[in-house]
Structures are given as structure tokens and as C-alpha cells.
Amino acid sequence: METEAGGAVGGVGTAEQKPICVIVLGMAGSGKTTLVQRLTAHLHAIKTPPYVINLDPAAHEVPFPANIDIKDTVNYKEVMKQYSLGPNGGIMTSLNLFATRFHEVMSFVIKRSNECKHCILDTPGQIEVFTWSASGSIITETLASEFPTVVVYVMDTPRSVNPVTFMSNMLYACSILYKTKLPFIVALNKTDIVDAKFAVNWMKDFEAFQEALESETSYVSNLTRSMSLVLDEFYEHLKTVEVSAMTGAGFTEFLAAVDEAAQEYERDYKPEYEKLKKEKEEKAKQKQEEDLDSFRKDKAQKAGLNLHSASRAGEILLTGGDSDDTDSEEEARPDPDDQVDEAQEYESFKRFLEQSTSAHHKTIKDQPASQT
């Protein structure tokens, strides 16, 4: 592996150090791509250039230097045309197709792991890719099996001023956290427009959030009020960072949170992933051995059947003439029962002839006497 071959490159990484993979997720319009652009520029400014991957096949322009771009592999419009899909279905299918070749992406990242301290992945606004789609699981699990991986959920702070919208964002964040099972950071974006103190306060103070819901009288507000009780435990271990992708405010704190999450991965998540990886390898090895044993048994069974058929054919060829002669002799040899039946029939027919002859002679002798 190239990760073990050399030393530090430009003082960025060492042979033992692996890049931190930062997967940036969020709703459409939350500022994910702008955040990735600002984060990439910030890392270049501090002389630690990242390895950047674009996973959004529908992005017209990528405003950052992408080392790997999904658009170079999958044509989003052709996928829509070929499979008769809409925009969302085209994006989902494009990512599913790209996920089948993600092992090649891993090989490129591994080759550059000595040079980069961070690997940043920009994702599409179709958040369902990472909530229930198979491609999201493949990407996160493949990265987490090799590198320290952190999930960043970008929240649109101005749109979350409404408590119902805020709860919807938190439900998405919660579902992604439990789906990916990785260190999680909520980036409260666009703080240059609206201060995110209210959101942090709602997470820490349950009563403050309930007061904000008092002005809402719809059925959704009642549901939100009930859900806030469920998410109270979720907020306790949630890392939040206030950032502005437009101005670059808060990115020093953001990188500190990423480093802390990477340490959490090494401490809590990596042993579990190594355990799962080992179990998967053992199952694969066991299945391979079972398949090999089954193949050997089938091969031996077929060989035995062929040997038995060959020996049986030899016996038929060797004894074929004798058996035919024996059958001919048995057919030619008379049956004793048939001989008895023929003798009885002969005696019966003989008696019949004698009786008929004697009766005829008697008739001849009596005729002259009757005439005279």
C-alpha cells in the first residue's frame, strides 16, 4: 500500500495517519456545495489541501477543484433518458451506478492518503440517498471501513426559524445519524443572515422550544411537540457548529469539531467496524470453504457415477453373448407342464375316435336286419 510506503508529504500527513473523510449532507438549498467550496479554500489557505469528491451528478458547475467528479463517470441526463426517470430518480440511479465502482474511488484516495489530511465529499440535495438508498450505505460503510469518517449535516438556519421546520430538520439529522452510525456534526449554516443561537437554545432547553410552539395551533405542531420529547436524548450527544459558508466564519471551530469527531471514531466506532469487517471476512471465507467442499463432493459423486456406469457397460459387453445363448436354450427346452397337457389331450382324442368308430360299425350291422 502507498499509505505505508512513504513518509510525510509537505508536513501534511505521515505513513501512519489516514485522511479524515468528511461527508457533507443536507437538504437542497442548505448551502452544502458553498460550504465545501469555503472549506476547501480554507484548507488550501492553511497549506493542507484536501482530496475533494463531487457526488452530485446534476450540478451544472462545481465551484471547487474536484479530484473525482461523478459527472465524469455517469451522464445524469442519459440515465434519465435511458431509464425514463424524473430528476430525483435520475440522481438516485446515477449514484447507485456510481456506487458499484466505488472501490476504484477508494483506491485513488488510498494512493493520496499520504498527501491529504482531509477527504471531502459533496452530496446531492436528495437526502434520501443516505436515509434509505443502498448507494448511501455502500459509500459510508466503504469509507468508514478504511478511514476515519465524519458525517456533517448542513442545516439552513434562516429556514429553521419556524419550530416545525426546525423539528423536520432534526428528524432528518436523527435518521441519518442512526442510519450511518458514524460521528455526527450539525453545521448551522448561513449565520451571516440569521444568528443560530435560537437553534442551539432549542436543543438545550426543552421548555424554550415548547414556548416557541405555543403560537402554532396546527396538527403538525402537536406532533412536533410530542417528537421534541423523543429527540431530547438525541440533543444531549449532538455536536453543533455555527458557520457561514459565505463569509467563512466559524470554520476554525468547524475543523476542531471534525478533529474531535475523528478521535471519537478511533475510540468508539473503529473497533466496531473492525469487528464487523472481521466477521464479514470470516463469513466470506466460510462460505468459500463450503462452496469448495460442495464442489469436491459433486465432483467425486460424478466420478463415482461415471466409474459405475463404465464398469456396468463392461459387464454387459463381456457377458452379452452368453446371456443370449442361454436365453435361446431356455426357449428351445420344452416345458414339462406343456408335455403333460399334450399327452392328456392326445388320450382324450384317441378315446373319442374309438367310440366314434365302434358306433359306426354297430350302425352298419343293424341296417340289413331292419330291411329284411
Disulfide bonds with the S-S distance in Angstrom:
none
